[in-house]
Amino acid sequence: MKNLLIFFCFLLLSCSQTKDAIKVQYTPSSGVKLLSSSVFDDIEIIPLHGEMMPVLKPWCSMIVQNDTYYISSDIVHLFDMNGKYLKSIGTNGRGPREFMYISNTTIEENGDISVYSSPEGLMFHYSPQGKFLGTTDYKSKAVALAIANGFKYHFFGNGRSPAFQLFVADNQDKVIGSYWPSSPVQNLIISPVFSEYNDTLILCPPYGGEVYKLFDGNVEVSYTFDFGAYKFPDEYFQGANRGLNYLMNNKVAIKNMFFENQKYAFLQVLISDSGNNSERMLYGILEKATSTWEWHYMNDDDFMSHYNLKFIDDSYVYFMAEPELMKEAGLADRFPILNTLSINDGMVILKCKK
């Protein structure tokens, strides 16, 4: 058994090898050009509407499941497939049964909703109707936590020592392996993103070029990207107490979303250059049949640089955007429904067939 554990840990540690980096091409683009890409066959605009509509924040995330849009902002908001607001689940705050921050949202097979909040290290459980069912206490207080196929993946990125670590635990919460990437990070200020592809869990850390594949407790590099001058500076990884102010003095590429399915992979990256006071969104689209990445480099005032990529499944890619900005981009002729919306109508979902 001991030899098996040593072999397992060797597999985890051997994953630090990097694949040939995919060179990123910074070609000026626009949200209009992105939506006109050959990747998308058809686009449907779905306005979010209803009584007591919640205000959605730019950094919200989304899961499409059970014919429902689950949009996580400060709490979890549910909409039907026509965009009608159904209800909100959870309570934001510091009191009993309240959470401070949503790190991850999981929709269970039976429809239950689980919300993990990293400040408390608690997973909050709710029924599909929104009834509070209880909490699970993860005393480790990981920055992010995901559960897939009986394994729990605890991601740490703001601890002191070790600074960045991924623990793999079984369904009894027994740690069976751990993983350190080549560049540890002190006081990471941005959480990683977990997504799923078939039976595989994908980990997209915000820094560095790698995207990782997590399967049956194993970790391996799935993709490696070369962002050129836009990267976390080497000095950031070598000292303690590196924070937002330090990064604002450098050109930085922050990976904030990655999705994959049988045909495509989508990468979303925030490119920041404080010297030029500019911030741009970069989209990479891989059509796996061709092994060629298509890059779209948005200006910071483009409508696709605000709410952006949210989710991908086997049939659709989902974005969110503000209708007023889409009208300013000249898309009202293409999508007449935008003419019926005002600045007070909130967000729309772009359901893009591929």
Order of alpha helices (4+ residues) and beta strands (2+ residues): alpha-beta-alpha-beta-beta-beta-beta-beta-beta-beta-beta-beta-beta-beta-beta-beta-beta-beta-beta-beta-alpha-beta-beta-beta-beta-beta-beta-alpha-beta
